[in-house]
Amino acid sequence: MMDAPLYNSRITDTYIKLIKNKYSFVNITELLDYAGMSPYEVADQGHWFTQEQVNRFHERLLKLTGNENLAREAGRYAASPDAIGMMRQYFLGLVGPAKAYEMIGKATNNNFVRSSVYTSRKLAANKVEITVTPRPGTKEQPFQCQNRIGFFEAVAAAFDVKLPRIEHPECIFQGGQECRYIVSWEKSSHTFWESTRNYAVLALSLLSAISIAISPHQGLERVLPASAITVLLLSVIALNGEKKALLAGQLNLKDLSDNLFKQLELNYNNALVTNEIGQVISKQTRLHDILANVVLVLEKRLDYSRGLILLTNQEKTKLVFHAGFGYFDEQLSFLSKTTFQLDRPEAKGVFVVSYREQRPFLVGDINEIGGNLSGKSQNFAKQLLSQTFICCPIICEGESLGIIAVDNLKSKRPLVQSDMTLLMSIAPVIGIAIHNANLHEAKSTQFSSFLKVMAASIDARDPLTAGHSEKVTEYCEEICHELGLPEDEVEMIRVAALLHDYGKIGVPDAILKKNGRLSDLEYEIVKTHCHKTRDILEQVNFEGIYRQVPEIAGAHHEKIDGTGYPKGLKGKDIPLGAKIIAVADFYEAVTSQRHYRDPMPMEEAFRLLREGSGSHFERHIVEAFINCRKRGADEEGEVRAIQPFPA
């Protein structure tokens, strides 16, 4: 149990506030380091420390201050305005020490300590018994008993009551089975006036009754009015005190409710972040799109001023900026030019160490670690005006892929352990998405290479037509973009264009390379390459939108008027991709050198395309192609005097 999380950080935080207020000579950073604690862990109300950590903390603090009663003093300090927090607000909201002591078990168990079980029992209006029973396997220390006594004193002090009397008849550190405390205190002022009023009512009622019995007339005239005025005055004083106590309790309950609501809202928002990131990246396959969507969610959902994602290059020699939010344009320019070397053993920047050692860092003040940073890292922080930040490694299958970092400039909210925990829960989701994107990219590259080899295997049969398929593909992409087609459809048509002539593998060389016109029989044999292309490609396991590839590639010689081949399809029956390939294929064929003719000038090719519009080619596709070709020619300084297509 020495390594189990048993004590909430709010207890240690009270010690830290006391040290800052009364023992300013103590080096808190060194103290926490000795105890194996971090400032951000202490600041995080959701963090828990082990028995060993709190033992080392107290041991070191005792040596530094020499105060044997420090634990009890820290317990009492919980009632000070400087230490006000959820603990103090909780008790103040209970309206009076009696109720606070009664509820101390519910307030403490699992909220502040897990090492012991607290129970409380009311003995009188201003007296309560509190029992602390250690859980099996735990081993508290005497200073923790003293801290409890100080805390019980703090509860009464929080209500402006004098320090209570605390008896300790049984102690686990003196052979007892549990620690038992009898706490008694003076009644509050409004309680005093309530009691005085009640006793006064009783006494005056008795006095009035006696007076009336002795002298009915004088008793009614003298004693009764005086008694009524006295009771009324005491009631007003008592009610006023009670009203103030109730109002103070109400305000403290409101503060507590607000804090709890903020924490609930934060937890809900954090859950939304993880879920939303998972949803947006599940719809993306490209790395750029994944990272762009991730930073949008981080910026929208998280309470950070800025954030960035650095990933390794392909050689894993450096970290490179890929995405970020919250930065000015000049800062983004600086980030895009900055890299962090991973192949230098002497590199000791936080980002590099986080990547190498696969552990997160929360830097509360960069000046505290300035001596451990390289000049480049210090300049990086200076350029971005960073003072406090968190960085976490992005890991997938045990391999570091990069880091994610956030910082706060606008918000005064300190970065704490829960922030780092949140980032560490997000980072693996990002890591899986990046890993899948890399696999998809590798698969796409492999697939693209395979397609190019297939296309090249046809073009290689004749050096004169080498590159035909790639050139047709290039033209098809231009047309698709001019038409504003979706990227996935553009990619599918690109694949079909690259493989549109694959069926020519079944056409003899004597026909393909023949100089001069083909005979009718030879022409019919050449025409068979369309259905051969479709038949061959149908044997490829295309998925999703790529299932259209065989049909589109096999229909690139169909014509709008139905006179094409192999099926004689008309108009809308011809796939759009096939119509686009038809235009690109015709243009590339007539403007390139062939065995039987010289290349045709661009203007002449455009004229033929326009003549064939409406019968052979789709009119708007021809115009889209001519527009992008003209634009390309203008950019190359080859402006042509081409007449617009007649309406």
N, C-alpha and C positions, 0 to 999 in steps of 0.2 A: 504493500500500500504506500510505500515511500514515493513511488513514481506515479501514483494515482492523482488526478486533479481533484483536490479537496477544498480549496479555499478560494473564494471569489476575489477577483482583483480589486474590488471596492474596499476590501479590508486593507490591502497594501497601499492603496491610493490614499487612504486616511493617514497612514504613516508618512507617506511622501509629503502630503500637505503640511503635516505637523513639522517635518524636518525643514521644509522651505520657510516656514513661519518662525521657528524657534531655534533651529540648528543649521543656520545657513552656511556654516563652515563645512558641512558634510558634502562630499562629492557624490551626488546622487547617481551619476552615470557609473562611477566606479563601484558604488554599493550594489546597484542592480546587476552589473556585470559579474560581481563576485557571487551573487545569489542565483545567477543563471536566468535572470529576468531581463525584459526589454521595456523601455518606456512606453511603447505602443501597446504592449500586453497589459501594463498597469492601467493605461488610459481606457482600455476596452472593457466595458462592464460585463461583457460576456465571456471573459477569459478566466481560467482557473489555474491556480498554482499548486504544486505538490508540497507534501510535508517537508521534504528535503530542501526545497527552494525557500520556504518561509523560515525554516530553521537557520539556514545560512544567512538569510536576510537579517534576522534578529541577532544572530551571533556577531555579524560584522557591525551592525548598528550599535550594539552594546559597547563594543570596543571603541568605536568612534566618538560616542557621546559620554560614556561612563555613567549613564543614568540607569540604575537598576530598576527603576519604576517606569521605564519608558513605555512598556507594553500597556500598562494601566492608563498612562497619560494619553496614549494614542487612542485607547478605547473611549476615554472621555472627550477627546477632540472631535469625535463624530458628531457632537452636538453643536460645534462651533459654526458660525455663519460661513467661515471659509470652507468648511468641509460639507456644507449642505449639498445634498444630492438625493437620489431616489430613496436611500435608507432613511434619512432624516425626514423627508417629506412623507414617507409612508407612516411613520409613527406620529408625526404632528397631525396628520389627517384623522387620527383616531379619537381626537378630542379628549385629552386627559391621560395622565400616566397610567391610571388603573387599567384602562382598556388597552393601552399600548403594551403593558406587561403581560396582560392576558393573551394577547395575540403574538407574543414574541416567538412562540414555537413555530407558528405558521409562517411568520415573516423570515425566520432564520433558516429553517430546514430547507436544504436544496437551493435556497436563494443566495445564501452567504457562505454556508459551510456544508460539507458532505461527510465530515469526519465524525460527527456526533449528532444525536437526536435531542432536540430541545423540547421540553414540555413545561407548561406553566399552570399554576393552580391558585385561584384567588383565596386568600385567607381572611381578609377584611377589606373595607373600603379603600384603605391605603396600605395594604400589605399583600404580597404575593410570594409564592414559592416557585422557583425555577429550577428544574432538574436537567442536567446535561449528561447524557449517557453515551459513551464512546461506541462507535460501530466496531464490529469484530475486525481485527487486523490493523486498526489504526493505532497510532502511538503519538498522541499529542504531547506538548511540552508545558512545563509550569508557566512560562510566559504567556501562553494562550489562555490559561485560567485567569491570570492577572488582566489580560486584555478584555476578557469577558466581564470582569468586575467593573472595569472602567467603562465598558459599553453600557452596562446596566445603570451606572451612574449617569451616563450621557442621556439615557432615555428620559429620566426625570428632569435633567437640566434643560432638555429641549423645550419643556413646558414652563420654563422660568421658575421651576420648583427647586428648593435647596437640595444639595446632594443627599441622596437617600442613605439610610442606614442599611448596610449589607452584612448579614451574618452568613458564615460559610461553615455550617456544622459538619459537612462531609465533603472530602476532596479526594479525587483519584490519585493525587500525588502524595497523599498521606495515608494510603492504604484503603481508601474507600472504593466502592464499586462504581460510583458516579460522583459528579460534582453537584452539590445541592446548595442553593442560595436562597436566603430569606431576605426579601427586599421590602423595606417600609419607608414611607416618606410623609412629609407634612402635607396637609390638605391644601389645595390651591385657594386663592383669595375668594373666588366666587363660590367655592364649596363651603368655605368658612362662613361667608355671609348667608348662604342658604341654611346652614345649620343654625346660625345665630337667629335668623328670621323664624325658623321652625320652633326653636326653644322660646323665642320671644312671644310668638303666638300662643304657645302653651301657657307660659307664665302670665301673660297679660289677660288671657282668657280666664285663668284661675283667679287673678286679682280682681278682674271685673265682676266675676260671679260673686266673690266674697263681698265686694263693695256694694253691689246691688242688693245682696241679702241683708247687709247691715243697714244700708240707707238707700232704698230704691231710687228715690228722687235725685239725690246728690251723685249716686253711682252712675246713673244714666247721663247726667249733665257734665260731670268732670272726668271720670275714669274712662268711660267708653270712647269719647272722641280722641283722647290722648293715646289710648291703646290702638285705635284704628290708624291714627297718623303714624305712630311708631312702626306698626306692622307694614303699612304701605311704603314707608321710607326704606325699611330693610328689604322689602320685596323688590323695590326699584333697583337698589344697589345690587342685590343678588341676580336679578334678571339682566341687568346691564353687564355684569361680569360674565354671566353665562352666554349672553349674546356675543360678546367679544371672543370668547373661547370657541363658540360655534362658527363664527365668521372666519377666525384664523384656521380652524380645521377645514372649513369648506375651501378656502383659498389653497391650502396645501394639497387637499385632495384633487383640486382642479389642476394644479401643477403636476401632480403625480399622474393624473389621467392623460394630460397632454404629452408627458414624456413617454408613457406606455403606448399611447396612440402613435407617436412618432416612431417608436421602435417597431411596432406592429406594421406600420406603413413601410418602413425600411425593409423588414423581412419579406413582406409581400412583394415589394418592388424587386428585391434581389431574386426571388423565385421567378418573377416575370422575366427578368434579364436572361437567366439561364434557359428558360423555356423559349423565349423569343429568338435568342441566338441559335438554338437548336433548329427552330423552324426555318429561319431565313437561310441558314447555310445548307439545310437539307435540300433546298431548291436550286442550289448553285453547284456547278462543277468546275468553274474556272477560278483560279486562285485570286485574281484581281477582284472578281465579283464577290467572292466569299469575304475577303478582308474589308471591302467597301461596305458591305452590309453589317459586318460585325462592329465596325467603328460607329456606324449610324445608331445601332442599338445601344452601345456603350454611352454615346453622347446623350442620347434621349433618356435613358433609364437611370444612369448612375450619377451620383453627386460628386463628380470630379470635373475640374476645370479643363484638363487636357488628357490625352492618352495617345500612345503610339504602339505600333507593332514592328519589331525588327525580326527579320528572318535571315537564315544563312544563305550564302550563295551556293551554287552547285558544288563547288569544291570544298565547302565547309571551312573556308579560311577566314571569313569575316561575316559580321552581322550588318545587314543592309536595311535601311528604312523602307517599309512597304505601304503603310497606311497610318493615319492619325487623325485626331480631331482637336479643335480648340486652339490651334496655332495660327499665327499671322502668316501672311504670304512669305515674308522674308525669313521667318523661322522654318517654314516648310522647305524653302529653297536651301537653307542651311542643313536641314535634316537629310534632304535628298543627296547632299554631297558628302555626308559624314558616314564613315564606316568604323566598325570596331573589330580590330584584328583578333582572330582566334588562334592563329598559328604562331603567336609569340608567347612563349612560356612566362615571360616577365610581365605580361599584361595583367593588371589587377583591378581594372574598372569593375564597378558593381554589375553592369550588364554582362560583361564577359564571365565574371565569377558565377553569376546566377545561371548562365547558360552551361558552363562547364560542370558545376557542382549540382545542378538541377535543384536549387533551393531558392526560395523567395527572400527578398530583402525589403524591409521598411526602414527608410532613412528619415528620421525625424528632423534632422538638421544636417545638411550636407557639410556644414563647416566642421562638424564633429568628426567626420571621416576624411576631411580634406587632405590630411597627411598621407592617407593610404591611396589616394587617387593619382593617376598620371596627369601630366600637364594637359593632355588632350581631353581627358575626362573632366577636368576642372574647367577648361574652356567651353566644353559642351554644356555644362551646367550653367556657366556664366551667360552664354549666348541665349539660352532658353529661360533664364531667370528662375531656375529651379532651386528650391530650398528643401522641400520635403516631398518624397515620392515613394511609390511602391513599384517593384519590378518582380515579375514571376516568370519562370521558364515555361515555354510551351513545349510539352513533351507528348510523344506518341510512341507506344510500344517500346518504352525505355530509351528512346532516342530524342535528344534535344533538337528542336526545329527552329527555335528563336526565343524571343522574350516579348512580354507585354508589360507596359509600364503606364502608370497614371500619376498625376500630381494635382495639387489644389493651390490655385492662386487667388481666386475670387472668394471662395468659401473659407470661413474661419474654422470650420469643422476640422478637428485634427484627424489625420489618418491613423487608424487603429488596427488591432489584430483582425477584427471581423472584416475589414476592407481587404486585407491580404488573403483571408480565408475565402472571401467571395471571388477574388481574382483567380485563386488557385482552383476553384471549382469551375470557373469559366475556361481557363487555359486548356484543360484536356479536351474540351468540346471543340475548341478552335484547332487544337493539334490534330484531332481525328479528321476534321474537315480539310485541313491543309494536306494531310497525308493522302486522303482520298483524292483531292484535287491533283496532287502530284502523280498518283497512280493513273488517274484519268488522262492527264496530260501525256504521260509516258505511253499509255495505251493508244491515245490519239496519234502520237508521233509515230508509233510503230505501225498503226493502221495506215497512216498517210504514206509512210515509206513503202509499205507493201503495195499500195495502190499505184504509186509512182513506178515501182518496179514492173508491175503488170502493164501499165501504159507504155513504159519504155521498151518492154519486150516486143511490142507491136511496131513502135516507131523504129526500132533498131533493125528491122528487116530491110529498111530502105533508108540509107543516109539522107536522101533528098527530102524525105518527109519526117525526119527526126525532129522531135519537139512539137509536132502538130497537136497532140493531145493536150500538152501543157499550155500551148498558146490558146487553144479553144477554151480551156478552163479559165485562163486569165480574162478572156473576153466575156465569158459567162458571168464571172464575178463582177465585172464592170457593169453589165446590164442589170444584174440583181440589185446592186447598190443604187443604181440610177432609178430603179423601180421602187426602192425602199422596202425590199422584202426582209422578213425577219432573219436574224443571223443563222438560226438552225436550218431554215429552208435554203439559205445561201450555201451553207456547208454541204447540205444534201445534194444540191444541184452541182456543186463543184466536184463532188465525188462521181456523179453520173457523167459529167463532162469529161473527166479524166479517163473514164473507162468506156466512152461511147463507141469507140472503134475496136473494142477487144475481140469482137467476133471475126475480125479480119485474120485472126490467127488460123482460121480454117479456109482462107482463100489462097490459092497457089501463088508463088512469087511471079510466075510467068505472066499472070494477069495483073497483079498489083504493080509490077515494075515495067509493064509494057509501054513502049514508046508508040504513040499514035492512038487512034480511036479504038475502042473495044467493040467486038462483035456483039450481036444481040445476046448470044449465049453467054459470052464472057460477062456482059453487063448484068445478066440475071444471076450469075454466080457471085458477082460482087455484092449485089443487093441482098444476098443471103446473110451478109455479116450482121445485119440488124437483128434478125431473130436468133442468130447464133450468140450475139452479145447478150440478149435477154436470157436465153437458155443457160448460158454459162454463169451469169451473175445471179440467177435465181438459186444456184447451188451454194452461193455464199450466204452465211448466216447473218444477214443484215438485221439490225434491231431498230425499233422506234421509227422515226421519220425516214431512216435510210432504207426501209423496206420498199420505198418507191423507186429506188435507184435502178433495178433491172428494167422496169416498165419505161421509165424516162429515157434511159440510155438506148433502149431498143426502139424508141419511137422518134428518134431525132431526124429521120428522113420522111416523116409524115408531113402532108401539106394541108393548109387550111381548106382548100377546095376538095379534098378527098382523093387527089390523084397521086398521093405519095405512097410509100411502102414502109413496112411489110403488110399492114392491115388496111390501108386506105382509110384511115380515120379522118374525120372532118372537125373543123372548128373547135367547139368546146370539149369534144371527146379527146382531143390531144392534150396531154399533160402540159402545164405551163413550163416546166423545166425542159421538156422536149422542144417546145417552141423557141426557148431561149438558146438551146444548144444548136438548133437548126440555123439561126441567124449567125451565131459565132462560127460554126463549122463552115458555112458557105463563105463568109468573109475571109477566114483564114486560108481556105482552099484556093480562092481566086487571087489572093494577094501574095501567094507564095510560089516559088519555083516548082514546076512539075516536069516530068519526063516529056510531056507532050506539048508544053507551052511555057511562056515566060510569065512572071508575076504581073498582075493587073494593077494599074494605079488606083490609089485610094478613092479618088473622085468617081472613077468608073465603077468600082465595087459598090459605092454608095448608090449610084444610079440604078444598078441591077437590083440591089436590095429593095429600093423603092418601087421599081417596076414589078417586083414579085410580091409586094405588100397586098394583102387581101386575098391572094390566091395561093401563094406559096408560104409567105411569112405573115406573122401577126403584125399589123400596122404599128401599134404603140411600142412593140418591142424593137422594131427596126429604128424608130425615131429615138428611142432611149439609147440604143447602141450608137447611132450617128452622133447624138449629142455628146456622149462621153468621149467618143473618138475625136470629135472636133475640139473638145476641151483639152484633151491630151495633146493634140497637134498644136494648139495655141500655146500651151505651156512649153512645148519644144521649139517654138519659134517657127512653126510650119503652118501658118494660117492659110487655110484654103478658101477659095471663093465658092462656097457650096450653097446652092439655091435651097430655100426652105421647101419642105414637102407641101405640095398644094393641098388646100383644104378639101 
